[in-house]
């Protein structure tokens, strides 16, 4: 968000009226079921304000509106930022009187957090995925959450709350995009129904897979167990037979003709029929399905795997109370519905049921029953964290590079 003037980094004392409003909103939310990137210039500007705090007095850290508190939230650039701006920001600001500042980016958030001054984190609240979030947890970058302030989070499916990330109160993890088998209907003699369909001889060199191993190595695991008529065992295979899955990926790398770097890049290739089948992230795929009837998508339920993202509160923020309110608001029915309508999954049963009834395309990709939500699985991030260097080296040398040569 571009704003006039310098952005404040340190939150100063707030007026009594703001404290009273915050307490009122906390009580209200506890008793009711509510249903970009800050660029270097801004960061440096904020740091200058910090140094000048003794001279600025009570103005330091306040918004332009005296007494209005600021909540700085890191979000993903693009669709997520736009969704947050439309679905979350206006309602939360109206309810709390706070000013929400969205800082949009991708992989730079944790680095900014690590270089922040003590008790002055770059963000008050942030979204991250498990690949960065788990190391950040182990580095002590997030503060422990107060579950009593998060009643809406308690409504998440038990399969989600079983994560050690939530059990130890490091963050609120939840499933977002699901690995989807995408295809161009007219280019295929029959529509695919299982991951082994990527191995069809006529598709050699015409498959598109994401170049990131966290997703596409799992795709190969799904292909392997599907080919062996053992659907539903991909998670077990990659955990207990990692070397075999890696060898399988190397053996079948020439089936892949395009290692796509971004969803938009593969979307273009898919529509142009150059690479008529491959893996894809579900939110973008839902948008493509709505726009192009020649495209199709399927998520074989037996080995459904989700991206795991999480909301975390950086350690040392002076706005932990507002950040807790924001997290709880994000899991209210109204916000969850807004996110789902824009392509995300939801692990709150009533919202999932309502979405499935309203949108058949959404229902075809995401679980919407109690049984379906109970079976939610995410990519094996803990395994990736433990064997990341080994997997990354093999993936780069033996799968990506050899496939491209």
C-alpha positions in Angstrom: 0.0 0.0 0.0 1.5 3.3 -1.0 1.0 6.0 1.7 2.0 9.7 2.0 4.8 10.4 4.4 7.0 8.2 6.5 5.7 4.9 7.9 6.1 4.4 11.6 7.8 1.4 12.9 7.4 1.8 16.7 4.0 1.9 18.2 3.8 4.6 20.8 1.4 5.0 23.7 -2.3 5.0 22.6 -5.1 7.0 23.9 -7.4 5.7 26.6 -10.3 5.7 24.1 -8.4 3.2 21.8 -7.7 0.9 24.7 -11.4 0.9 25.7 -12.4 0.2 22.1 -9.9 -2.7 21.9 -11.3 -4.2 25.1 -14.8 -3.8 23.8 -14.0 -5.6 20.6 -12.2 -8.4 22.5 -15.3 -9.0 24.6 -17.6 -8.8 21.6 -15.5 -11.3 19.6 -15.4 -13.7 22.5 -19.1 -13.8 22.8 -20.1 -13.7 19.1 -19.4 -16.1 16.3 -18.1 -13.7 13.6 -18.7 -15.0 10.8 3.4 -4.1 -0.7 6.2 -5.6 0.6 7.4 -2.8 2.9 10.2 -1.7 0.7 13.6 -0.8 1.9 12.7 2.8 1.8 9.9 2.4 4.2 11.9 0.2 6.5 14.7 2.7 6.6 12.2 5.6 7.1 10.7 3.8 10.0 14.1 3.1 11.5 14.8 6.9 11.3 11.7 7.6 13.2 12.8 5.1 15.8 16.0 7.0 16.3 14.1 10.2 16.5 11.6 8.9 19.0 12.8 11.0 21.9 12.1 14.1 19.9 8.9 13.0 18.4 7.4 12.1 21.8 3.9 10.5 21.6 3.8 10.8 17.8 6.3 8.1 17.4 4.6 4.9 16.2 1.2 6.3 15.9 -0.7 6.6 12.6 -1.7 9.9 11.0 -4.9 9.7 13.0 -3.8 10.4 16.6 -4.8 7.5 18.8 -5.3 5.0 16.0 -3.2 1.9 16.4 -1.5 0.3 13.4 -1.3 -3.4 12.7 1.4 -4.4 10.2 0.6 -7.7 8.4 2.8 -9.6 6.0 0.8 -11.2 3.2 1.6 -12.9 0.0 1.8 -10.6 -3.1 -0.9 -10.9 -5.7 -4.2 -12.7 -5.2 -3.7 -13.2 -1.4 -2.9 -9.5 -0.9 -6.0 -8.5 -3.0 -8.2 -10.9 -1.1 -7.0 -9.7 2.3 -7.6 -6.1 1.1 -11.2 -6.8 0.1 -12.3 -9.4 2.6 -10.4 -8.7 5.8 -9.1 -5.1 6.0 -12.3 -3.0 5.8 -14.2 -5.2 8.3 -11.4 -5.5 10.8 -10.6 -1.7 10.7 -14.3 -0.9 11.2 -14.6 -3.3 14.2 -11.4 -2.3 16.0 -10.6 1.2 14.9 -7.1 0.1 14.1 -5.3 0.8 10.8 -4.2 -2.3 8.9 -1.0 -2.0 6.8 -0.5 -4.9 4.4 3.1 -5.6 3.5 3.1 -7.9 0.5 6.0 -10.1 -0.6 7.1 -13.7 -0.9 10.3 -15.1 0.5 11.8 -12.0 2.1 9.6 -11.9 5.2 11.6 -14.1 7.5 14.8 -12.3 6.5 13.3 -9.0 7.5 12.1 -10.5 10.8 15.6 -11.7 11.6 17.2 -8.3 10.9 14.6 -6.3 12.9 15.7 -4.5 16.0 14.8 -6.2 19.3 11.1 -5.8 20.2 10.5 -3.9 17.0 9.7 -6.8 14.5 9.0 -5.8 10.9 5.5 -7.2 11.2 2.9 -7.6 14.0 1.3 -10.6 12.2 2.5 -12.6 9.3 1.6 -15.5 7.0 4.2 -18.0 6.0 4.4 -21.5 4.7 5.8 -24.5 6.5 9.1 -24.5 4.5 10.0 -21.2 6.1 7.7 -21.3 9.1 9.2 -24.4 10.7 12.8 -23.1 10.7 11.5 -19.8 12.0 9.7 -21.5 14.9 12.9 -23.4 15.7 14.8 -20.1 15.6 12.4 -18.6 18.2 11.1 -15.9 15.9 7.4 -16.3 16.9 5.7 -15.7 20.2 3.5 -18.3 21.9 -0.2 -17.8 21.1 -2.9 -17.5 23.7 -5.6 -20.0 22.6 -8.2 -18.4 24.9 -8.2 -15.4 22.6 -8.7 -17.6 19.5 -12.2 -19.1 19.8 -12.7 -19.3 16.0 -9.5 -21.3 15.6 -11.0 -24.0 17.8 -13.5 -24.7 15.1 -10.9 -25.9 12.6 -11.0 -29.6 11.8 -9.2 -31.8 14.3 -6.8 -33.0 11.5 -5.5 -29.5 11.3 -5.3 -28.9 15.0 -3.3 -32.1 15.5 -0.3 -30.4 14.0 2.5 -29.8 16.5 2.7 -26.2 15.3 -0.7 -25.6 16.8 -0.4 -28.0 19.8 2.7 -26.1 20.9 0.9 -22.8 20.1 3.6 -21.5 17.7 1.2 -20.5 15.0 -2.2 -21.4 13.5 -1.5 -23.8 10.6 -4.2 -24.5 8.0 -4.5 -26.1 4.5 -4.6 -23.8 1.6 -3.9 -24.9 -2.0 -4.2 -28.6 -2.9 -2.1 -30.4 -5.5 -4.3 -30.6 -8.6 -4.0 -32.6 -11.8 -4.8 -30.1 -14.5 -5.3 -30.8 -18.2 -6.5 -29.5 -21.5 -9.6 -31.6 -22.5 -9.4 -31.5 -26.3 -5.7 -32.5 -26.3 -6.3 -35.8 -24.5 -8.1 -38.9 -25.9 -9.5 -39.6 -22.4 -9.6 -37.4 -19.3 -7.2 -38.3 -16.5 -8.5 -39.7 -13.2 -5.3 -40.7 -11.4 -1.8 -39.5 -11.1 -0.5 -42.5 -13.1 -2.1 -41.0 -16.1 0.8 -38.6 -16.3 2.8 -41.7 -17.4 0.9 -42.3 -20.6 3.3 -43.0 -23.5 1.8 -40.3 -25.7 2.4 -37.7 -23.1 6.2 -38.2 -23.0 7.8 -34.8 -23.0 4.4 -33.0 -22.8 3.9 -33.0 -19.0 4.3 -29.8 -17.0 5.4 -30.0 -13.4 6.3 -27.3 -10.9 10.0 -27.0 -10.5 9.8 -26.9 -6.7 10.4 -30.3 -5.2 8.1 -29.8 -2.2 5.2 -30.3 -4.6 6.5 -32.2 -7.6 8.5 -34.8 -5.7 5.2 -35.6 -4.0 3.6 -35.8 -7.5 6.2 -38.4 -8.4 5.4 -40.3 -5.2 1.7 -40.2 -6.2 2.5 -41.4 -9.7 4.6 -44.3 -8.3 2.0 -45.6 -5.9 -0.8 -45.1 -8.5 1.1 -47.0 -11.1 1.6 -49.8 -8.6 -2.2 -49.8 -7.8 -1.5 -48.6 -4.3 -3.4 -45.3 -4.2 -3.5 -43.6 -0.8 0.0 -44.6 0.1 2.1 -41.7 -1.3 2.6 -40.1 2.1 3.9 -43.4 3.5 6.1 -44.1 0.4 7.9 -40.7 0.6 8.4 -41.1 4.3 9.7 -44.7 4.3 11.1 -45.0 0.8 12.6 -41.6 0.1 15.5 -42.9 -1.9 13.1 -45.0 -4.1 10.9 -42.0 -4.7 13.9 -40.0 -5.7 15.1 -42.7 -8.1 11.6 -42.9 -9.6 11.6 -39.2 -10.2 14.9 -39.5 -12.0 13.7 -42.4 -14.1 10.6 -40.6 -15.2 12.0 -37.1 -15.6 11.9 -37.2 -19.4 8.1 -37.5 -19.1 8.3 -33.8 -18.2 8.8 -31.3 -20.9 8.2 -28.2 -18.9 9.3 -27.4 -15.4 7.1 -24.4 -14.7 8.3 -21.7 -12.4 5.0 -20.0 -11.7 1.3 -20.9 -12.0 0.7 -18.2 -14.5 3.4 -19.5 -16.7 2.0 -23.0 -16.8 -1.6 -21.7 -17.2 -0.5 -20.1 -20.4 1.2 -23.3 -21.7 -1.9 -25.3 -20.7 -4.3 -23.0 -22.6 -2.0 -23.0 -25.6 -2.0 -26.9 -25.6 1.8 -26.9 -25.6 1.9 -28.9 -22.4 -1.6 -30.2 -22.0 -1.3 -31.9 -18.6 0.5 -31.5 -15.3 0.3 -30.5 -11.6 -1.1 -27.2 -10.5 -2.1 -25.2 -7.5 -5.8 -25.3 -6.9 -6.7 -21.6 -6.3 -5.3 -20.6 -9.7 -6.8 -23.7 -11.3 -10.3 -22.7 -10.1 -9.9 -19.3 -11.8 -8.8 -21.0 -15.0 -11.7 -23.5 -15.0 -14.2 -20.6 -14.7 -12.6 -18.8 -17.6 -11.8 -21.6 -20.0 -14.3 -24.5 -20.5 -11.6 -26.5 -22.4 -9.6 -27.0 -19.2 -10.3 -29.7 -16.6 -9.0 -30.6 -13.2 -9.1 -33.5 -10.8 -7.8 -34.2 -7.3 -7.5 -37.9 -6.7 -8.8 -38.1 -3.1 -6.7 -40.9 -2.0 -3.4 -38.9 -2.1 -4.8 -35.4 -1.7 -2.0 -33.1 -0.4 -2.2 -29.5 0.7 0.2 -26.6 1.1 0.4 -25.8 4.8 0.5 -22.1 5.6 0.3 -20.5 9.0 -0.5 -17.3 10.8 2.1 -16.3 13.3 2.8 -13.4 15.7 6.4 -12.3 15.6 8.1 -12.2 19.0 8.4 -8.8 20.5 5.6 -7.0 18.8 3.8 -4.5 21.0 0.6 -5.3 19.2 0.1 -8.9 20.2 -3.4 -8.2 21.4 -4.5 -6.8 18.0 -2.7 -9.6 16.2 -4.6 -12.2 18.2 -7.9 -10.4 17.3 -6.8 -10.4 13.7 -6.1 -14.2 13.7 -9.4 -15.0 15.2 -11.2 -12.7 12.7 -9.4 -14.5 9.8 -11.1 -17.8 10.9 -14.6 -16.3 11.3 -17.1 -17.7 8.9 -17.5 -14.5 6.9 -13.8 -14.2 6.2 -13.3 -17.9 5.5 -16.2 -17.8 3.1 -14.6 -14.8 1.3 -11.3 -16.6 1.0 -12.9 -19.8 -0.2 -14.9 -17.9 -2.8 -11.6 -16.7 -4.2 -10.2 -20.2 -4.5 -8.8 -21.2 -1.1 -9.7 -24.3 0.9 -11.3 -24.0 4.3 -11.0 -26.4 7.2 -14.1 -25.1 9.0 -16.9 -27.6 8.3 -20.0 -25.2 8.0 -18.1 -23.0 5.5 -16.9 -26.0 3.5 -20.4 -27.4 3.3 -21.8 -24.0 2.2 -19.1 -23.6 -0.4 -19.6 -27.1 -1.8 -23.3 -26.4 -2.2 -22.8 -23.1 -3.9 -19.8 -24.0 -6.2 -19.5 -27.4 -7.8 -16.0 -26.6 -9.1 -14.8 -25.8 -5.6 -16.5 -29.0 -4.3 -14.6 -31.1 -7.0 -11.2 -30.1 -5.6 -11.7 -29.6 -1.8 -13.1 -31.7 1.0 -16.4 -30.5 2.4 -17.6 -33.3 4.7 -16.6 -34.2 8.2 -14.8 -37.4 6.9 -13.1 -35.4 4.2 -11.8 -32.8 6.6 -10.7 -35.5 9.0 -8.5 -36.9 6.2 -6.6 -33.7 5.4 -2.9 -34.2 4.7 -0.2 -31.7 4.0 3.1 -32.2 2.2 5.7 -33.9 4.4 7.4 -30.7 5.5 9.1 -32.2 8.5 10.7 -34.8 6.2 11.7 -32.0 3.8 13.2 -30.1 6.7 15.2 -33.1 7.9 16.5 -34.1 4.4 16.3 -30.8 2.6 19.9 -30.5 1.5 20.0 -34.1 0.2 16.7 -33.7 -1.6 17.5 -30.3 -3.1 20.9 -31.5 -4.4 19.4 -34.6 -6.0 16.4 -32.7 -7.4 18.6 -30.0 -9.0 21.3 -32.3 -10.4 19.5 -35.4 -11.3 15.9 -34.3 -12.1 15.7 -30.7 -13.2 19.1 -30.3 -14.9 19.2 -33.6 -16.6 15.6 -33.2 -17.8 16.5 -29.9 -19.3 19.5 -31.2 -21.2 
